[in-house]
Amino acid sequence: MAQTGGCLCGKVRYTLDADPIVCVTCHCKNCQKQAGSALSIIIGVPENALEVEGQVKTYNDKGDSGATVYRQFCDTCGSPVFTRLDDSKGLMFIKAGTLDDTSGLQPQFHCYTKSKQNWFDLGGIPGFDTVPEGM
């Protein structure tokens, strides 16, 4: 069953024709700054299962490893929509809040808990200081 989503103003829309491979919360400082919040909830999806309508603007960020993290957002409303990595092996990430229906989201783990806000409770979901091996 296809899932749909898009940015706040609707200029960027997408259709996902595959189930997410992973749902995770990221507490890294850059995700906090991009989201303007304590964390970012992202879903990893096969890049070839995504159809995008509209253009995104890309900000080239750097991850801990020094690799480029491509943060993609709507240039009209500023909504962060996608994150792509240099060595993603066909996987990309969608900012989960941009999904039209978020009722099925269930994060499998938290990453970058070394920089999570002190008041945030992981709620019994596993957490990792950075990114777990194999992710």
Secondary structure per residue as TSV (DSSP state, phi and psi in degrees):
chain	resnum	aa	ss	phi	psi
A	1	M	-	360.0	127.7
A	2	A	-	-70.5	144.4
A	3	Q	E	-113.4	147.6
A	4	T	E	-125.8	161.7
A	5	G	E	-171.8	-177.7
A	6	G	E	175.5	-179.3
A	7	C	-	-78.6	176.1
A	8	L	S	-60.9	-42.4
A	9	C	S	-87.6	-12.6
A	10	G	S	89.8	-0.3
A	11	K	S	-66.5	-34.0
A	12	V	S	-108.9	122.7
A	13	R	E	-129.3	151.9
A	14	Y	E	-144.4	157.3
A	15	T	E	-126.1	130.4
A	16	L	E	-111.3	120.7
A	17	D	-	-104.4	33.7
A	18	A	S	-153.3	154.6
A	19	D	-	-72.9	145.9
A	20	P	-	-59.2	144.0
A	21	I	S	-80.7	-34.2
A	22	V	E	-152.7	148.9
A	23	C	E	-126.7	125.2
A	24	V	E	-143.0	151.8
A	25	T	E	-102.9	136.8
A	26	C	E	-114.5	128.6
A	27	H	-	-107.1	14.8
A	28	C	-	-65.6	154.4
A	29	K	H	-59.7	-36.3
A	30	N	H	-69.8	-37.8
A	31	C	H	-66.5	-37.9
A	32	Q	H	-60.4	-44.4
A	33	K	H	-67.9	-42.6
A	34	Q	H	-65.3	-41.1
A	35	A	H	-80.3	-19.8
A	36	G	T	65.9	33.1
A	37	S	S	-150.4	-175.2
A	38	A	S	-75.6	-19.0
A	39	L	-	-163.7	173.9
A	40	S	E	-127.8	133.7
A	41	I	E	-101.4	124.1
A	42	I	E	-129.5	151.1
A	43	I	E	-118.1	135.5
A	44	G	E	-89.9	130.3
A	45	V	E	-135.8	154.7
A	46	P	E	-66.2	126.0
A	47	E	G	-57.8	-35.2
A	48	N	G	-76.5	-3.7
A	49	A	G	-97.9	6.5
A	50	L	E	-112.9	129.2
A	51	E	E	-114.6	125.5
A	52	V	E	-114.4	134.0
A	53	E	E	-112.8	131.4
A	54	G	S	97.9	167.8
A	55	Q	-	-107.1	139.7
A	56	V	-	-108.2	155.2
A	57	K	E	-100.0	148.9
A	58	T	E	-118.8	131.6
A	59	Y	E	-107.6	123.3
A	60	N	E	-86.5	107.2
A	61	D	E	-101.1	174.5
A	62	K	E	-122.9	134.4
A	63	G	-	-86.6	175.6
A	64	D	T	-55.2	-34.2
A	65	S	T	-75.4	-11.7
A	66	G	S	95.2	-9.2
A	67	A	-	-72.1	153.6
A	68	T	E	-75.6	135.8
A	69	V	E	-114.1	117.2
A	70	Y	E	-92.0	106.3
A	71	R	E	-96.2	116.7
A	72	Q	E	-110.6	135.9
A	73	F	E	-145.8	163.1
A	74	C	-	-74.8	130.1
A	75	D	T	-81.4	-2.2
A	76	T	T	-96.1	-54.8
A	77	C	T	-100.1	-12.5
A	78	G	-	83.8	2.2
A	79	S	-	-62.4	126.2
A	80	P	E	-70.4	132.9
A	81	V	E	-121.5	-50.2
A	82	F	E	-128.8	155.9
A	83	T	E	-131.9	130.6
A	84	R	E	-123.8	150.7
A	85	L	E	-122.0	155.3
A	86	D	T	-58.8	-49.3
A	87	D	T	-111.4	65.3
A	88	S	-	-94.9	-5.1
A	89	K	T	53.9	42.4
A	90	G	T	82.4	6.6
A	91	L	E	-106.6	142.0
A	92	M	E	-136.0	172.3
A	93	F	E	-123.8	138.2
A	94	I	E	-110.2	134.3
A	95	K	E	-67.6	114.6
A	96	A	G	-60.4	-29.0
A	97	G	G	-66.1	-12.6
A	98	T	G	-87.1	-7.7
A	99	L	B	-66.1	142.2
A	100	D	S	-66.7	-33.9
A	101	D	-	-124.7	108.7
A	102	T	-	-100.8	8.3
A	103	S	T	-65.1	-23.0
A	104	G	T	-93.4	3.4
A	105	L	-	-71.1	132.8
A	106	Q	-	-146.6	100.0
A	107	P	-	-57.0	137.0
A	108	Q	-	-88.6	-28.2
A	109	F	E	-162.8	167.1
A	110	H	E	-107.5	136.3
A	111	C	E	-116.9	159.9
A	112	Y	-	57.5	42.3
A	113	T	G	-67.7	-14.0
A	114	K	G	-63.1	-19.7
A	115	S	G	-121.0	19.4
A	116	K	S	-70.6	156.8
A	117	Q	-	-66.3	138.3
A	118	N	T	-58.7	-30.3
A	119	W	T	-83.5	-8.5
A	120	F	-	-82.1	126.4
A	121	D	-	-96.1	127.8
A	122	L	-	-69.4	-11.7
A	123	G	T	63.7	29.5
A	124	G	T	81.7	-0.6
A	125	I	-	-85.9	135.3
A	126	P	-	-56.8	145.3
A	127	G	B	-128.8	148.9
A	128	F	-	-128.8	141.3
A	129	D	S	-56.3	-39.7
A	130	T	S	-128.7	-126.2
A	131	V	-	-104.8	131.2
A	132	P	-	-64.4	151.8
A	133	E	T	-53.9	135.5
A	134	G	T	88.2	-1.8
A	135	M	-	-92.1	360.0
